[in-house]
């Protein structure tokens, strides 16, 4: 039996909530007035109201492992090749990623004026969905959040290649080893951990690329494992979707004392997120709740991948309107309007660009294939 219908509505909504939490972290000028203090000794470093929002990436990885195991596990066991699976994943992620790259044009133009060769080199790599070999700092200079998509695709490749060998109990040692690596690396700062605002805020730049691999190795494959556990043993209770969302918000908004932050990040990543996904898979949403959570899930990827280009464009426009102090004292109301703007743009693109273009590409790509097209309503 192939799973071709989106059925995890609560997980959809949780993914959307996590995406908006990250927006408040990156849209600095809009959320300065509600920013929490960081442990970084940089006066201008603002984080927004969700101090632990960098852990949303780990939550995304867990969700991705769970959903891909649900949507493609049986296909990969059957006649779907790892190459076709990776084609599906690229088709899923690339259209909106490309839009975000094009909307980064102002930054690209400005960079070309300062260093044309490096900018052109970075842009060439970005077009190929690859991290920049010319950048000495972030992996994706034109759209920083795309770093997690790079690690996502690497985990997807491993999943597609190894799925037949790691089904069942064979996956447990992989998850345990990845958990041990995190447990050792995060407190000691190995692999580039402890280089950002929090203990596990790492992976977006070359210096912490090892941390990115460690984060996705555990979270993605524990998501796959959680799916197998969920198939075998469902949760004994059904938790309200709104309670699940409130728990996720609390986890991402918490600001533990510095001496407890490592323990907090590890506990949240190793235990709380997998448990949330396990419970959320059986959380029943209906009526208005289902519509809200489905909508959040539909826009979640667009919100995540488009937020930075939209933010840069709005800042550029505000600066052009009032170049003298025009963007220095914006309050949280501006932040609310910015979130609404990102939501509307993501929703429009999801309905009128992303889904149609993916359907078109998929139908042509798999026209002669017995594996069939990708799951068009897949959450991830």
C-alpha positions in Angstrom: 0.0 0.0 0.0 1.4 3.4 -0.9 0.6 6.4 1.3 -0.4 9.2 -1.0 -2.4 11.4 1.2 -1.2 13.8 3.9 -2.6 12.4 7.1 -0.4 13.9 9.9 -2.2 17.2 10.2 -0.9 18.0 13.7 2.7 17.4 12.5 2.0 19.8 9.6 0.9 22.5 12.0 3.9 22.0 14.3 6.2 22.3 11.4 4.6 25.7 10.5 4.9 26.9 14.1 8.6 26.1 14.1 9.1 27.9 10.8 7.5 31.1 12.1 9.6 30.9 15.3 12.7 30.9 13.1 11.4 34.0 11.2 11.4 36.0 14.5 15.1 35.0 14.9 16.2 36.2 11.5 14.1 39.3 11.1 16.2 41.2 13.5 15.0 44.8 13.1 11.4 43.8 13.5 11.8 41.9 16.7 14.5 43.9 18.6 11.9 45.2 21.1 11.0 41.7 22.1 14.4 40.1 21.8 15.8 38.1 24.6 19.4 38.5 25.8 22.0 36.2 24.4 25.2 34.9 25.9 27.1 36.4 23.0 29.0 39.5 23.9 27.8 41.4 20.8 25.5 44.4 21.7 23.8 44.3 18.3 23.1 40.6 18.3 19.4 40.1 18.5 17.6 36.8 18.7 13.9 37.6 18.9 11.4 36.1 21.4 12.3 32.5 20.7 15.8 32.1 22.1 15.9 28.3 21.4 14.5 28.7 17.9 17.7 27.3 16.3 16.5 23.9 17.6 13.6 24.1 15.2 16.0 22.8 12.6 16.5 19.6 14.6 12.7 19.4 14.9 12.4 19.7 11.1 14.9 16.9 10.7 13.0 14.6 13.0 9.7 15.4 11.1 11.5 14.8 7.8 12.7 11.3 8.8 9.3 10.4 10.1 7.4 11.6 7.0 9.8 10.2 4.4 9.7 6.8 6.1 5.9 6.9 5.9 5.7 8.2 2.3 8.6 6.3 0.7 9.6 3.4 2.9 7.5 0.9 1.0 8.4 2.3 -2.4 12.2 2.1 -1.6 11.6 -1.5 -0.4 9.9 -2.2 -3.7 11.0 -0.8 -7.1 11.9 2.8 -6.4 15.6 3.4 -6.8 17.7 5.7 -4.6 18.4 7.9 -7.6 14.7 8.4 -8.3 14.1 9.1 -4.7 16.7 11.9 -4.7 15.1 13.3 -7.9 11.8 13.5 -6.0 13.5 15.3 -3.1 15.2 17.8 -5.3 11.9 18.5 -7.1 10.3 19.0 -3.7 12.8 21.5 -2.5 14.3 23.3 -5.5 11.4 25.5 -6.9 10.9 27.7 -3.9 14.6 27.6 -3.2 15.2 29.0 -6.7 12.6 31.7 -6.1 14.4 32.6 -2.9 17.7 32.8 -4.7 16.3 35.1 -7.4 14.8 37.3 -4.7 18.2 37.7 -3.3 19.2 39.6 -6.4 19.8 42.9 -4.6 22.3 41.3 -2.4 23.9 39.5 -5.3 24.2 42.8 -7.2 25.7 44.6 -4.2 28.2 41.7 -3.8 29.1 41.8 -7.5 30.1 45.5 -7.1 32.4 44.6 -4.2 33.8 41.3 -5.3 32.5 40.2 -8.7 34.4 36.9 -9.0 33.5 35.7 -5.5 29.8 36.7 -6.0 29.6 34.9 -9.4 31.3 31.8 -7.9 28.9 31.8 -5.0 25.9 32.3 -7.3 27.0 29.4 -9.5 27.2 27.0 -6.6 23.9 28.3 -5.2 22.2 27.6 -8.5 23.4 24.0 -8.2 22.0 23.8 -4.7 25.5 23.4 -3.3 27.2 25.3 -0.5 29.7 27.9 -1.7 33.3 26.9 -2.0 34.2 30.6 -2.2 32.7 31.6 1.1 34.9 31.4 4.2 31.9 31.9 6.5 28.3 30.7 5.8 27.5 27.8 3.5 24.8 29.8 1.6 25.7 33.5 1.5 22.6 34.5 -0.5 20.1 32.6 1.7 21.6 31.4 5.0 18.8 29.1 6.1 19.4 26.9 3.1 22.3 25.3 5.0 19.8 22.9 6.6 18.5 21.9 3.2 22.0 20.8 2.2 22.3 18.5 5.2 18.7 17.3 4.7 19.6 16.2 1.2 22.6 14.3 2.4 20.5 12.5 5.0 17.9 11.8 2.3 20.6 10.2 0.2 21.7 8.0 3.0 18.1 7.0 3.7 17.5 6.2 0.1 20.6 4.1 -0.3 20.5 2.3 3.1 16.8 1.9 3.7 16.6 -1.8 2.8 19.5 -2.5 5.2 18.4 -0.3 8.1 14.8 -1.2 8.5 13.7 -2.4 11.9 16.3 -3.0 14.6 19.3 -2.3 12.3 18.5 1.4 12.6 18.9 1.4 16.4 22.8 1.3 16.5 22.9 4.3 14.0 20.7 6.4 16.2 22.6 5.4 19.4 26.0 6.2 17.9 24.7 9.6 16.6 23.2 10.4 20.0 26.6 9.6 21.6 28.4 11.9 19.2 26.0 14.7 20.1 26.3 14.0 23.8 30.1 14.2 23.6 30.5 17.0 21.1 28.0 19.6 22.4 29.4 20.1 25.9 33.0 20.0 24.6 32.5 22.3 21.6 33.8 19.6 19.2 32.7 19.7 15.5 32.0 23.5 15.8 29.3 23.4 18.5 28.9 26.3 20.9 29.8 28.8 18.2 26.4 30.5 18.1 23.9 31.9 20.5 23.3 28.5 22.1 24.9 25.2 22.8 23.6 23.6 19.6 23.4 26.7 17.4 25.8 25.4 14.8 26.0 24.1 11.3 25.4 27.1 9.1 29.0 27.9 8.4 32.1 26.0 7.3 33.7 26.1 10.7 30.8 24.3 12.3 29.9 22.0 9.3 30.7 18.9 11.4 28.0 20.0 13.9 25.5 20.2 11.0 26.3 16.6 10.1 26.0 15.5 13.7 22.6 17.2 14.1 21.0 15.7 11.0 22.5 12.3 11.6 20.7 11.9 14.9 17.5 13.9 14.3 16.7 12.6 10.8 17.3 8.9 11.6 15.6 9.1 15.0 12.6 10.4 13.0 12.8 7.3 10.8 13.0 5.1 13.9 10.1 6.9 15.6 8.0 6.1 12.5 8.8 2.4 12.9 8.0 2.6 16.6 4.7 4.4 15.8 3.7 1.8 13.3 4.3 -0.9 15.9 3.0 0.9 19.0 0.7 4.0 18.9 0.6 6.4 21.8 -2.0 5.5 24.5 -3.5 9.0 24.4 -4.4 11.6 21.8 -3.0 15.0 22.8 -4.8 18.1 21.6 -3.0 19.7 18.6 -3.1 23.1 20.4 -1.5 21.6 23.5 1.2 20.1 21.2 1.7 23.5 19.6 1.9 25.2 23.0 4.5 22.7 24.2 6.7 23.3 21.0 6.4 27.1 21.5 7.5 26.8 25.2 10.4 24.6 24.2 11.6 27.1 21.5 10.9 30.2 23.6 12.7 29.0 26.8 15.9 30.7 27.8 17.8 28.4 30.2 20.6 29.7 32.3 24.0 29.3 30.5 25.1 26.5 32.9 22.0 24.5 32.0 21.7 25.3 28.3 23.8 22.3 27.1 21.6 19.9 29.1 18.5 21.7 27.9 19.5 21.5 24.2 20.5 17.9 24.4 17.4 16.8 26.3 15.1 18.7 23.9 16.8 17.2 20.8 17.4 13.7 22.0 14.2 13.1 23.9 11.5 15.8 23.7 11.4 16.3 19.9 11.1 12.6 19.1 8.4 12.2 21.8 6.5 15.2 20.3 6.6 13.6 16.8 5.5 10.2 18.2 2.6 11.8 20.1 1.8 14.3 17.3 1.4 11.5 14.7 -1.6 10.3 16.6 -2.9 13.7 17.6 -6.4 14.1 16.0 -7.2 17.4 14.4 -10.6 18.1 13.0 -12.8 21.0 11.9 -11.3 24.5 12.3 -8.2 23.1 14.0 -7.5 20.8 11.1 -7.8 23.7 8.7 -5.5 25.9 10.7 -2.8 23.2 11.1 -3.1 22.1 7.5 -2.6 25.8 6.4 0.4 26.2 8.6 1.9 23.0 7.2 1.3 24.1 3.6 3.2 27.4 4.0 5.9 26.1 6.3 8.6 25.3 3.8 7.9 28.5 1.9 8.1 30.5 5.1 11.4 28.9 6.0 13.2 29.3 2.7 11.8 32.7 1.7 12.0 34.5 5.0 15.6 36.0 4.6 15.2 37.2 1.0 11.8 38.8 1.9 13.4 40.4 5.0 16.3 41.8 3.0 13.9 43.3 0.4 11.7 44.9 3.1 14.7 46.4 4.9 16.0 47.8 1.6 12.6 49.3 0.8 12.4 50.9 4.3 15.9 52.3 4.0 15.1 53.8 0.6 12.0 55.4 2.0 13.7 56.9 5.0 17.5 56.4 4.9 18.1 58.4 8.1 17.0 56.3 11.1 14.1 54.8 9.2 14.7 51.3 10.4 16.3 51.8 13.8 13.3 52.0 16.0 10.7 49.6 14.6 8.5 47.9 17.2 6.9 44.5 17.4 3.9 45.6 15.5 6.1 45.8 12.4 7.2 42.3 13.2 3.6 41.1 13.2 3.0 42.7 9.8 6.2 41.1 8.5 5.0 37.7 9.6 1.7 38.3 7.8 3.6 39.3 4.7 5.8 36.2 4.7 2.7 34.0 5.3 0.7 35.5 2.4 3.6 35.3 0.0 4.3 31.7 1.0 0.7 30.8 0.7 0.3 32.3 -2.8 3.5 30.7 -4.0 2.5 27.3 -2.6 -0.8 27.3 -4.3 0.0 29.0 -7.6 3.6 28.2 -8.2 5.2 25.5 -6.1 2.6 22.8 -6.3 1.8 23.3 -10.0 5.4 23.4 -11.0 6.3 20.3 -9.0 3.3 18.4 -10.4 4.4 19.4 -14.0 8.0 18.4 -13.4 7.1 15.2 -11.7 4.6 14.1 -14.4 7.3 14.5 -17.1 10.1 13.1 -15.0 8.2 9.9 -14.1 6.0 9.5 -17.2 7.8 6.3 -18.2 8.7 5.2 -14.7 6.9 2.4 -12.9 7.6 4.0 -9.6 5.1 6.8 -10.3 5.3 10.4 -9.3 6.2 11.7 -5.9 3.6 12.2 -3.2 2.1 15.5 -4.1 0.7 16.2 -0.7 3.8 15.1 1.2 4.3 17.3 4.3 8.1 17.4 4.0 
